[in-house]
Amino acid sequence: MTPTVVLPVMIGGLYAAGVYLLLDRSLTRVLLGFVLLGNATNLLLLSTGGPAGLAPILGYSDPEQFNDPLPQALILTAIVITFGVSAFVLAIIHRSWRLARNEAVGTDEEDRRVAARKATDADELDPDDLAPEDRAAMHADSRAGVLEELADDVDLPAGSGTR
């Protein structure tokens, strides 16, 4: 393999491994996948800089020999973003472990139930025709007992009204 082929193969391998790890339910693997995607992006940005040159300092060398500073600035930005998101995912992993002693994302039964419903346009639906568990949270028949509690008929003590 020549040096011109090694870098694209490494970038492609890092992207492939990162996407594969992102698709797992384990949050630790998601974190590792995101870090691999960040490193692949850094290598991709580094390869856009072209051949190595001299530092872009005036008076140090000719402007034709300068290295392009834009990919370097983008790489620094990508490093900061990757670090911030990694810290956030790490905090989510820690919180999940502290609460459930498990860092894997479970199956959401509500999502499965919604996905199993037939595709119907919301404008064609009548809320009264839906099953009670599919109705909106404050549908008329689900708040019958709540309305009496929320009534505005409050007995005020004598003398506390407006003058």
For each residue, the residues with C-beta under 8 A, 3 or more apart:
1: 5 6 9
2: 5 6
3: 6 7
4: 7 8
5: 1 2 8 9
6: 1 2 3 9 10
7: 3 4 10 11 43 47
8: 4 5 11 12 47
9: 1 5 6 12 13
10: 6 7 13 14 43
11: 7 8 14 15 40 43 44 47
12: 8 9 15 16
13: 9 10 16 17
14: 10 11 17 18 36 37 39 40 43
15: 11 12 18 19 36 37 40
16: 12 13 19 20
17: 13 14 20 21 33 36
18: 14 15 21 22 33 34 35 36 37 40
19: 15 16 22 23 33 37
20: 16 17 23 24 33
21: 17 18 24 29 30 32 33 36
22: 18 19 29 30 33 34 37
23: 19 20 33
24: 20 21 29 30 33
25: 104 105 106
26: 29 30 103 104 105
27: 30 31 89 92 93 96 103 104 105
28: 31 32 93 103
29: 21 22 24 26 32 33
30: 21 22 24 26 27 33 34 89
31: 27 28 34 35 86 89 90 93
32: 21 28 29 35 36
33: 17 18 19 20 21 22 23 24 29 30 36 37
34: 18 22 30 31 37 38 82 85 86 89
35: 18 31 32 38 39 82 86
36: 14 15 17 18 21 32 33 39 40
37: 14 15 18 19 22 33 34 40 41
38: 34 35 41 42 78 79 81 82 86
39: 14 35 36 42 43 82
40: 11 14 15 18 36 37 43 44
41: 37 38 44 45 78 82
42: 38 39 45 46 75 78 79
43: 7 10 11 14 39 40 46 47
44: 11 40 41 47 48
45: 41 42 48 49 71 74 75 78
46: 42 43 49 71 75
47: 7 8 11 43 44
48: 44 45 71
49: 45 46 67 68 70 71 72
50: 53 68
51:
52: 67
53: 50 56 65 66 67 68
54: 60 61 65 66 67
55: 60 61 66 67
56: 53 66 67 68 69
57: 60 61
58:
59:
60: 54 55 57
61: 54 55 57 65 66
62: 65 66
63: 66
64:
65: 53 54 61 62
66: 53 54 55 56 61 62 63
67: 49 52 53 54 55 56 72
68: 49 50 53 56 71 72
69: 56 72 73
70: 49 73 74
71: 45 46 48 49 68 74 75
72: 49 67 68 69 75 76
73: 69 70 76 77
74: 45 70 71 77 78
75: 42 45 46 71 72 78 79
76: 72 73 79 80
77: 73 74 80 81
78: 38 41 42 45 74 75 81 82
79: 38 42 75 76 82 83
80: 76 77 83 84
81: 38 77 78 84 85
82: 34 35 38 39 41 78 79 85 86
83: 79 80 86 87
84: 80 81 87 88
85: 34 81 82 88 89
86: 31 34 35 38 82 83 89 90
87: 83 84 90 91
88: 84 85 91 92
89: 27 30 31 34 85 86 92 93
90: 31 86 87 93 94
91: 87 88 94 95
92: 27 88 89 95 96
93: 27 28 31 89 90 96 97 103
94: 90 91 97 98
95: 91 92 98 99
96: 27 92 93 99 100 102 103
97: 93 94 100 101 102 103
98: 94 95
99: 95 96
100: 96 97
101: 97
102: 96 97 106
103: 26 27 28 93 96 97
104: 25 26 27
105: 25 26 27
106: 25 102
107: 111 112
108: 111 112
109: 112 113
110: 113 114
111: 107 108 114 115
112: 107 108 109 115 116
113: 109 110 116 117
114: 110 111 117
115: 111 112
116: 112 113
117: 113 114 120 134
118:
119:
120: 117 124 125
121: 124 125
122: 125
123:
124: 120 121
125: 120 121 122 129 130
126: 129 130
127: 130 135 136 139
128:
129: 125 126
130: 125 126 127 134 135
131: 134 135
132: 135 141 142
133:
134: 117 130 131
135: 127 130 131 132 139 141 142
136: 127 139
137: 142
138: 142 143
139: 127 135 136 142 143
140: 143 144
141: 132 135 144
142: 132 135 137 138 139
143: 138 139 140 146 147
144: 140 141 147
145: 148 149
146: 143 149 150
147: 143 144 150 151
148: 145 151
149: 145 146
150: 146 147
151: 147 148
152:
153:
154:
155:
156: 160 161
157: 160
158:
159:
160: 156 157
161: 156
162:
163:
